[in-house]
Structures are given as C-alpha cells and as structure tokens.
Amino acid sequence: MLYAIISEDIEDSLAKRLSVRPKHLERIQALRDEGRLVLAGPHPAIDAENPGEAGFSGSLIVAEFESLAAAQTWADTDPYIDAGVYAKVVVKPFKKVLP
C-alpha cells in the first residue's frame, strides 16, 4: 500500500538540511531503485522553485511500504530526524486516484 510521509521543518532548517542531504537522498533513491517511490520533494518556504536562503518548510514522500508500521519505522530513521531538521512527521495511508 502507499503511504504519505509529511514532514514539517524547524525554523531556519536549511543548514541542517544541507549537512545530511546526501544521506537523506540515498534512502529515497533506494526506494526509487526498488520501484516503491511515487514522488518525493521538499516544500519551498517561499513561493519560488529555488527558495535560496529562505530554505524549505518541510517535505513530502509518497512510497509503497508493507504496512503503516513499516512506513513509520522508515520515516523515523530518516537522517533529517537525527539532524533535527524535522519538527514533526506524520505518516498516513495514501490512495492514488490520478493520474
């Protein structure tokens, strides 16, 4: 089943994000390589594709996991958690309807 992992950053998270971004992306690329990733990306903190120093306000990942517990466990071990980037992470079942 698909699950949405919806994360909210702490204030001024950009430096922390950048410090562990390669490890964060490595995990997401593994989901992609396994054919389990639907989409992933950050939420710019301002209305711009490249927010520069404004950074990001959170992230969204939609991917396939065996269960809600498995998705939650995966989310809980994200390098952004250990680095203190995320203030809050919510994991929910997701039903893709379109496209």
C-alpha positions as semicolon CSV with decimal commas, in nm:
position;residue;x (nm);y (nm);z (nm)
1;M;0,000;0,000;0,000
2;L;0,106;0,359;-0,050
3;Y;0,186;0,592;0,239
4;A;0,239;0,968;0,256
5;I;0,519;1,088;0,479
6;I;0,452;1,454;0,552
7;S;0,726;1,638;0,736
8;E;0,746;1,989;0,881
9;D;1,082;2,156;0,932
10;I;1,200;2,353;1,231
11;E;1,263;2,726;1,175
12;D;1,583;2,801;0,982
13;S;1,646;2,437;0,893
14;L;1,849;2,496;0,577
15;A;2,199;2,447;0,724
16;K;2,092;2,126;0,899
17;R;1,919;2,003;0,582
18;L;2,226;2,059;0,369
19;S;2,454;1,885;0,620
20;V;2,276;1,549;0,582
21;R;2,104;1,584;0,245
22;P;2,322;1,321;0,069
23;K;2,225;1,056;0,326
24;H;1,859;1,159;0,307
25;L;1,859;1,134;-0,075
26;E;2,039;0,799;-0,067
27;R;1,746;0,643;0,121
28;I;1,491;0,792;-0,118
29;Q;1,692;0,675;-0,419
30;A;1,685;0,323;-0,272
31;L;1,303;0,338;-0,268
32;R;1,313;0,454;-0,630
33;D;1,551;0,176;-0,730
34;E;1,317;-0,078;-0,566
35;G;1,022;0,063;-0,766
36;R;0,845;0,179;-0,450
37;L;0,870;0,558;-0,483
38;V;0,579;0,756;-0,629
39;L;0,712;1,106;-0,557
40;A;0,936;1,295;-0,318
41;G;1,040;1,653;-0,265
42;P;1,063;1,949;-0,031
43;H;0,818;2,234;0,025
44;P;0,992;2,567;-0,051
45;A;0,947;2,814;0,236
46;I;0,855;3,086;-0,016
47;D;0,665;3,085;-0,344
48;A;0,967;3,004;-0,557
49;E;1,109;2,694;-0,722
50;N;1,451;2,781;-0,577
51;P;1,392;2,948;-0,238
52;G;1,761;3,025;-0,179
53;E;1,838;3,117;0,181
54;A;1,466;3,101;0,272
55;G;1,505;2,724;0,257
56;F;1,224;2,476;0,297
57;S;0,931;2,429;0,532
58;G;0,902;2,051;0,505
59;S;0,892;1,752;0,274
60;L;0,653;1,503;0,116
61;I;0,731;1,145;0,023
62;V;0,475;0,904;-0,121
63;A;0,600;0,547;-0,138
64;E;0,495;0,185;-0,107
65;F;0,551;0,000;0,221
66;E;0,425;-0,332;0,360
67;S;0,230;-0,159;0,638
68;L;0,175;0,167;0,822
69;A;0,417;0,044;1,089
70;A;0,685;-0,021;0,826
71;A;0,634;0,325;0,675
72;Q;0,653;0,485;1,019
73;T;0,970;0,295;1,104
74;W;1,127;0,406;0,776
75;A;1,028;0,768;0,841
76;D;1,161;0,756;1,198
77;T;1,508;0,660;1,075
78;D;1,547;0,946;0,826
79;P;1,877;1,135;0,866
80;Y;1,677;1,459;0,885
81;I;1,527;1,329;1,212
82;D;1,870;1,268;1,366
83;A;1,997;1,606;1,246
84;G;1,700;1,789;1,398
85;V;1,562;1,917;1,065
86;Y;1,207;1,799;1,123
87;A;0,982;1,935;1,397
88;K;0,701;1,694;1,308
89;V;0,646;1,392;1,082
90;V;0,305;1,243;1,000
91;V;0,269;0,911;0,818
92;K;-0,070;0,830;0,661
93;P;-0,208;0,571;0,421
94;F;-0,244;0,718;0,072
95;K;-0,473;0,614;-0,211
96;K;-0,357;0,727;-0,553
97;V;-0,652;0,810;-0,777
98;L;-0,499;1,027;-1,052
99;P;-0,313;1,029;-1,281
